[in-house]
Amino acid sequence: MKSIQYSAKPKMRVILCNDFGGDPDGIIQLAHHILSPSVEIRAIIGSFFTKDTLFGVDSSADAACSAVRSLLKEMNLAGKFNLLKGSDVPMKDVRTPVLSEGGEFIVREAMRNDSDLPLFILCGASLTDLASACLINPEITSKFTAVWIGGSEYSEAARKNSICPELEYNMGIDIVSAQYIFNCSNTRLWQVPRDVYRQVMVSYSEIQQRIRKIGKLGKYLAGLIDKIMILADSYGLKMGETYIMGDSPLVLLSALQSAFDPDTSSSAFTEMPAPQIDNDGNYILNSEGRIIRVYQSVDARLLMEDFYCKLQSYCR
């Protein structure tokens, strides 16, 4: 009997928006998405991050795009994806968009009516390009699901027990854009706050065995992590033996949804009224807010094992 092997087909369109030039967890997430056949990547948007917050690394959108080009070259995929520059500056107020190639593409893709694949906009840094797109054309807000890695802990106990800065990093890149998405828009939003995205923690030994030893691409990706850990050491921050793949939940909540009744069924979430975001990036309870989905835990086992297996299959 002839063997038949299943081959996954795209079940959603995705736009990937991230500060790929910063912490290399964004590049890990991008490589994982590229290796995931159930998503159709419509665009990769390179965005900025807060200057002088990552050991002198170039924080510009141009640097983010350059990092993406390097990965695509490493994967022999140069020129195969729609790579666009996002904003280089935060929003000034909740009424004025920051124009960019990335934001304008979001509008065009959301307004398409020739595809029955749902659209997910996956943000691993600021919400600048997404918020700007919604301001350019408010009609798009009902046409996609936004997934955001960002925002501080919701639980008072978690906040008290955390030694992290009060202002969560991705929120701090552009607080105004978060204020627009949370306070002013009707965007369908899934949020992965800091205490949840930090659950995707891997050991350096795991990186050595499960990434570095897996072909040329694995060595390249592990090298990016080495570079940032050595740089952090040189600035006096002892990184120890672990690394957080904080942007990788974007893959889990899109490509790795369940088969029957597609949803993120192995990760726990609650639905709640969207809080207001104040000028310091804090939550203000708002019983009148639209309902958003806030994740409480993510399936790190499924996420990382899938990455390791896909990396191994690709390099084979």
N, C-alpha and C positions, 0 to 999 in steps of 0.2 A: 504494500500500500504506500502510495506516494506521501511523503511528509509535507504538511502544510504549516507554515509559520505565520502567525498574526503580525500585521504591520499597522501600527497606529497611524491615524490620519489627523490633520488639524481639527480641533473641535472649538477653537476660539482664536480670535485675532488679538494680538498684544502689541502695545507700544511700551517700550522699556525706557524709562527716564531716570537717570542716575548720575551721580558725581563720580564717574568711572576713573577719574584721575587721582582720586584720594585713596582712602582705605581700600585695599585690593579685594575686600569682600564683594564689592560691586562687580569686579571682573570675574570672580568665581561665579556669581549669580548669572552673569551674561553668558559665560561659557556653558553653564548648565542649561540655560534656556535654549541656546543654539543646538544643543544635543538632544532636545526634547521634541519629538515629532508631533506631539498633540497641540503645539502652538504654532500659529502663523505669525512670524515677527514682521509687523508692518513698518516699524521704524525703531531705531535706537537713537535716543536723544541724550547727548552729553551735556550735563549741567554743571554749574559752578558750586563751590562750597565756601564757607567763611574763611577769609584770608588769615593766614598765620595761625591756624588752629591745628595743623598737622605737620609739625617739624619742618616748616619751610617749604613744603611741597607746593607746586604750582596749583592754585585753586581755581583756575579759569575753565570755562566751558571748552576752550580750544584744547587745553591739556586733557580734558575728559575724552574728547573726540580722538586725540592722538593715542591715548591708551587703548581705545577701542580698535583703532586701526592696527596697532601692534598685535593685539590678540587675534584679529581676523587674519593678519598676515601669518601668524604662527599656525593658524588652523587651515591655511591655504584657502581662505575665503575672502581675500581682499576684493572689495568692490561688490560683494554679493548681497550686502544689506544696505538699506536706506539709512545712512548715518547723517544725523542732523545736529546742528549746534543749537543748544538751548540758551536760556538767558545767562548773562554774565553779572547781573545785578539783581538784588531783591526788589519786590514791589514797594512803591512809596506809600500807597494807600489802597483801600479795598475797592476803589472805583476805576483805577488806571492800570491797564495791562502793560506788561513788559513785552514788547514785540520780539519774536525770535522765529527762526525756521521751525523749531520744535513745536512751539505753541500753535503756529499757523497750520502745521501738519495735523495736529490733534483735531483741530476744527474740521479740516477736510475729511479726515478718516471717519470721524464721528458722524458726519452728515452723509456718508455713503448710503445708498439704498440698494446696492447690487450684491450684497453678501448676507447670508443668513447666519454667519458665525458671530456670536456675541463678542463685543469689544471690551477688553480689559486694559486699563492704563495703570501700569505698575511703576510706582515711584519709590525710589530708594534713598532720596535725599530731600531737597526742598519740594514744595508744591507750586513753585513759581510758574513753571510752564503750563501746568494744568489749570491753575487759577486764572492765568492770563487768557488761556484758550476759552474758558467759560465766560470771561468778561467780553472777549471779542464777539462771541456768539452764544448767548445764554440758552439758545435752543438745544445745544448739545448735551446739557446736563442730564437728560433722561435717556441718553443713548449709549452709556457705558457704565462699567463698574470701575471705580478707582480703588486701588490697594496701596496703602501707604505704610512704609516702615518709618515710624516716628511718633513723637509725643512721649511724655513722661508717664510714670506708673499712675494708674487710677486708684489702686488700693492705698489707703492712708498708711497701713502697716508696711506695705512694700516701699513706699516713699521714705518712711522713717528708718527702715532697715537698709536703705541703699546709701552707698558712699558716693554715688554718681552726683555730678552737679545738678542743681535743681532744674535748670533749663536743659531739656533734652537736645542733643546735638542737631538732628535734622530739623526740629522745630526752630532752633536758633538760627539756622541759615537764612530763613525768611519767615519771620513770625506773621507778617502781614498776609502772606499767601495762605497760611494756615487759618488766619482769622477769616479770610474770605470763604474758604472751603467749608469751615465749620459754622461760621456765624451767618453767612449771607447766601450760600448756594443751596441747591436741592440735590447735589451730587450724591449718587449711591456710593457710599464709602465703607470700605473695610479697613480698619486700623490695626496695626501691629505695634503696640507701645513698647517702650524700652525693656521692661522686665520680661516681655515675651520674646522679642527678637534676640535677647541675650541668652535665651535657652539653647540656641543653636551653637553650642560650644564644642570645639574639638581639641584634642590634645596635639601638641607638637609631634609626638611620636606617631599619632594617627596621620598627620600631614606627611611625615616622612615615609610611612609604609603604604598609605592608601592613595596618595597623590603623587609625591615626588618620584616614586619608582614606576609609575604608570606612563611610560612613553615620553616623547618629547614635550607634549602638551602638559602632562603632569609636572614635569621638571620645570617648565616655564611658570606655571601657576604657583608652585611651591616657592620658586625663586622670588616672586612678587611678595609673598608673605614674609620670606626671609628679609627682604630688603627693608620692609617697613618695621619689622621687629628689631633689626640691627640699628636702624635710624632712631627708633624710640629709645633703645639702650644708650645711644650716643647723647641723647637729651636727658638722660638720667631716669628714664621711666623703665623699670625692670618688668619686662613682659612675661617672664616666667615660662610656663609650659603649655599654655592654652591660647587659642585664638577663637574669636567669635565670628561666625559666618552670618552676620546680622542681616544682610540683604537677601540671603537665600530663601527665607519664607515666601518671597515673591514667586519663586518656582513652585513651592509646595501648594500655594493657594491658587495657582493657575494650572500649570501642566499636570499636577498630581492630584487633581480632583478625582472623586470616586467615579466609577464607570456607570453604574445604574443610578439614576437620579443624581446627576453630577453636582457635587458640592464638596466642601472641604471637610469631609465627614470624620477624619481622624484627628482633627484639631478642634479644640473647644473654644467657643466664643459666646458672648452675650450680646443681645440687642438692646440698645438704650438710646434715650434722647441725646442728640449731639450736644456736648457742652459748648458754652461760649469760650473762646480763647481770649485772654486779656493781653495787654501790651507787653507782659513779661513771659508770655508763653504758658501761662497756667490755665487750668480748667476752672470754669465757673459753672456749677450745675444749672441746667436750663430745662425745666420740665416741658417746655413748649418746643424744644428742638426736634428736628426730624429724626427718625430712627436710623442709627448707624450700627454697624457690626464692629465690635471690639474683641479682639482675640485674647484669650486667657492662657492658652497653651498651644504649642505647635508640635507636630509629629516629627521630631528631629531624627528619629530612626529611619522612617520612610525617606525623608528628605536627603540625608547624607548617604545612605546606602544606595539610593537611586543615582546620586551623583557619582559615587565611586564605580558603580557598575557601568554607567554610561561612559565614563572616562576610559574604563578598561576596554569596553567594546570599540570605542572610537579609535583608541591607540593600537588595538589589535589589527 
